[in-house]
Amino acid sequence: MKSRTLQTLAVGAAVALLAGCASTVAPVIAPTPGCLTDGAVDRMMADYNGRRPATDLPAELTMADAVCTRAKLQQRLAAQAGPLVGYKAGLTNPAVQKRFNTDQPVWGALYANMLLDSGATLDAGFGSRPLYEADLLVRVKDAAINSATTPAEVLASVDQIIPFIELPDLVVQTPPKLNGAGISAINVGSRLGVRGAPLAVPADAAGRARLSDQLRDMNVRLVDAQGAALGGGKGSDVLGHPLNAVVWLAQALKAQGLAMRPGQVISLGSFSALLPPKPGLTATVHYDGVPGLQPVTVKFR
């Protein structure tokens, strides 16, 4: 436990340095009639910290209510999980959208202490409703990313592609009841994630074009320690091209008065089904078809 704590602090410090001094994520959101009260969000945070399932969200929660609730939750997460280091685009895979009865992506915020190094060992019960999934990060190079409308423009504004296994937590007592608004309200279940060795984005346009095609066409494999398949998919499973998740995110953040900043990392979404961790499992993600993009691994005890 001590070594994991030290690792978490070291990774968090490194990511915080990359992300600069940005530590505020939640804009001022006008309360809505269905927004969770401060007391309800405090209770959700207490359950989150205690790894206990929280009370289910109201069935009538609207997206406006969810945005208000998310802002309150993000303020509390920022107070305990370190500086804001990026964002995650969630429900970017049609199969995952179907699971949560929606046809639109959602977004959440990532904080420094959420990110661990590849090979980290975690409790299988690291959250109240823990899951794991194959994912991918990109690191923002310049603010032009906020105006990107194509994968090519996104790739010109990032400097690293980073292997990533996200470890979300659906938090509530009955996750199957969650829909798009509910997922948004719980900050898209942001809890933890392990990241691997970054791949530098080529400086030349031709090299970036090749990489863009490779990301679209890659075969993402999630396997156990014996190489048996756990899940996976294609790069194009995420909005037709994984970097389209960033295009969508830029507009979603702009609508909330936010923007991606240089040094921040962006999670692109699920290339696999969301799976429950089991004690003794080692899960590794491979990105076949992207030369130089190394596997990333997490272990559960």
Residue pairs with C-beta under 8 A, 6 or more apart in sequence:
4 116
4 120
4 121
4 122
7 116
7 117
7 120
8 113
8 116
9 113
11 112
11 115
11 116
11 117
12 82
12 112
12 113
12 115
13 112
15 85
15 112
15 115
15 265
16 82
16 83
16 85
16 112
17 263
18 85
18 139
18 263
18 264
18 265
19 83
19 84
19 85
19 86
19 112
19 261
19 263
19 264
19 265
20 261
20 262
20 263
21 83
22 83
22 84
22 261
22 264
23 78
23 83
23 84
24 78
24 84
25 74
25 75
25 78
25 84
25 109
25 258
26 70
26 71
26 72
26 74
26 75
26 78
26 109
27 71
27 256
27 257
27 258
28 71
29 35
29 67
29 68
29 71
30 68
31 68
32 62
32 64
32 65
32 67
32 68
33 65
34 58
34 60
34 61
34 62
34 64
34 65
35 65
35 68
35 69
35 72
36 44
36 57
36 65
36 68
36 69
36 72
36 185
38 72
40 55
41 69
41 72
41 73
41 76
42 76
43 54
43 55
44 54
44 55
44 73
44 171
44 186
45 73
45 76
45 77
47 53
47 54
47 55
47 128
47 171
48 54
48 127
48 128
48 169
48 171
49 80
50 128
51 125
51 126
51 127
51 128
52 128
53 128
53 129
53 171
53 172
53 173
54 128
54 171
54 172
54 173
55 172
55 173
56 172
56 173
56 174
56 177
57 69
57 172
57 177
57 178
57 181
57 182
57 185
57 186
58 65
59 177
61 69
61 181
61 182
61 185
62 181
63 180
63 181
63 184
65 181
65 185
66 181
66 182
66 184
66 185
67 184
67 256
69 185
70 108
70 184
70 185
70 186
70 187
73 185
73 186
73 187
74 108
74 109
74 187
77 109
77 111
77 187
77 190
78 84
78 109
78 111
81 111
81 112
81 113
81 114
82 111
82 112
82 113
82 114
83 111
83 112
84 109
84 110
84 111
84 264
85 110
85 111
85 112
85 114
85 115
85 264
85 265
86 109
86 110
86 137
86 140
86 260
86 264
86 265
86 266
86 267
87 107
87 108
87 109
87 110
87 249
87 253
87 260
87 264
87 266
87 267
88 107
88 108
88 109
88 110
88 166
88 188
88 190
88 266
88 267
88 269
89 105
89 106
89 107
89 245
89 246
89 248
89 249
89 252
89 266
89 267
89 268
89 269
90 96
90 105
90 106
90 107
90 108
90 183
90 188
90 189
90 269
90 270
91 97
91 100
91 102
91 104
91 105
91 106
91 180
91 183
91 188
91 269
92 105
92 238
92 239
92 244
92 245
92 248
92 268
92 269
92 270
93 233
93 237
93 238
93 269
93 270
93 271
94 237
95 233
95 237
95 270
95 273
96 269
96 270
96 273
96 274
97 103
97 104
97 105
97 180
99 274
100 178
100 179
100 180
100 182
100 183
101 179
101 180
102 179
102 180
102 183
104 180
105 239
105 245
105 248
105 249
105 252
105 269
106 180
106 183
106 184
106 188
107 184
107 188
107 249
107 252
107 253
108 184
108 187
108 188
108 189
108 190
109 187
109 190
110 190
110 193
110 265
110 267
111 190
114 190
114 191
114 192
114 193
115 192
115 193
115 194
115 195
115 265
116 122
116 192
116 193
116 194
116 195
117 194
117 195
118 163
118 194
118 195
118 196
118 197
118 295
118 296
118 297
118 298
119 194
119 297
119 298
119 299
120 194
120 298
120 299
121 298
121 299
121 300
121 301
122 167
122 192
122 277
122 298
122 299
122 300
122 301
123 300
123 301
124 130
124 277
124 278
124 279
124 281
124 300
124 301
126 167
126 169
126 191
126 192
126 277
127 167
127 168
127 169
127 171
127 191
127 192
128 169
128 170
128 171
129 169
129 170
129 171
129 172
129 175
130 167
130 168
130 169
130 191
130 276
130 277
131 167
131 168
131 169
131 170
131 189
131 274
131 275
131 276
131 277
132 165
132 166
132 167
132 168
132 274
132 275
132 276
132 277
132 283
132 298
133 165
133 166
133 168
133 222
133 231
133 270
133 271
133 272
133 273
133 274
133 275
134 165
134 220
134 221
134 222
134 231
134 232
134 233
134 270
134 271
134 272
134 285
135 164
135 165
135 166
135 193
135 267
135 268
135 269
135 270
135 271
135 285
136 161
136 162
136 163
136 164
136 242
136 267
136 268
136 271
136 287
137 160
137 161
137 162
137 163
137 164
137 195
137 265
137 266
137 267
137 268
138 154
138 158
138 160
138 161
138 162
138 243
138 246
138 265
138 266
138 268
139 158
139 159
139 160
139 162
139 198
139 263
139 264
139 265
139 266
140 157
140 158
140 159
140 260
140 261
140 262
140 263
140 264
140 265
140 266
141 157
141 158
141 159
141 201
141 262
142 157
142 262
143 157
143 259
143 260
143 261
143 262
144 153
144 156
144 157
145 153
145 154
145 157
145 158
145 246
145 250
145 260
146 250
146 253
146 254
146 259
146 260
147 153
147 250
148 154
148 156
148 157
148 246
148 247
148 250
149 247
150 247
151 212
151 215
151 216
151 241
151 242
151 243
151 244
151 247
152 208
152 209
152 212
153 247
154 243
154 246
154 247
155 201
155 208
155 211
155 212
155 243
156 205
156 208
158 201
158 246
158 266
159 200
159 201
160 198
160 199
160 200
160 201
161 198
161 199
161 201
161 211
161 215
161 290
161 293
162 195
162 196
162 197
162 198
162 199
162 265
163 195
163 196
163 197
163 285
163 287
163 293
163 294
163 295
163 296
164 193
164 194
164 195
164 196
164 267
164 285
164 296
165 193
165 194
165 283
165 285
165 296
165 297
165 298
166 192
166 193
166 267
166 270
167 191
167 192
167 193
167 194
167 277
167 298
168 188
168 189
168 190
168 191
168 274
169 189
169 190
169 191
170 178
170 186
170 189
171 186
171 189
172 178
172 182
172 186
178 186
183 189
193 267
194 296
194 297
194 298
195 265
195 296
196 294
196 295
196 296
196 297
197 294
199 290
199 292
199 293
199 294
201 208
201 211
202 208
202 210
202 211
211 290
212 241
212 243
214 235
214 289
214 290
214 291
215 235
215 241
215 242
215 243
215 290
216 235
216 236
216 240
216 241
216 242
217 234
217 235
217 236
217 289
218 234
218 235
218 287
218 288
218 289
218 290
218 293
219 232
219 234
219 287
219 288
219 289
220 232
220 233
220 234
220 235
220 271
220 272
220 285
220 286
220 287
220 288
221 229
221 232
221 285
221 286
221 288
222 229
222 230
222 231
222 232
222 271
222 272
222 275
222 283
222 284
222 285
223 229
223 230
223 283
223 284
223 286
224 230
224 281
224 282
224 283
224 284
225 281
225 282
225 284
230 272
230 275
230 283
231 272
231 273
231 275
232 271
232 272
232 285
233 271
233 272
234 271
235 241
235 242
235 271
235 289
236 242
237 271
238 244
238 245
238 268
238 269
238 270
238 271
239 245
239 248
239 269
242 268
242 269
242 271
243 268
245 266
245 268
245 269
246 260
246 266
246 268
249 260
249 266
250 259
250 260
253 259
253 260
260 266
271 285
272 285
277 283
277 300
278 300
279 300
279 301
280 300
280 301
281 299
281 300
282 297
282 298
282 299
282 300
283 297
283 298
283 299
283 300
284 295
284 296
284 297
285 295
285 296
285 297
286 295
287 293
287 295
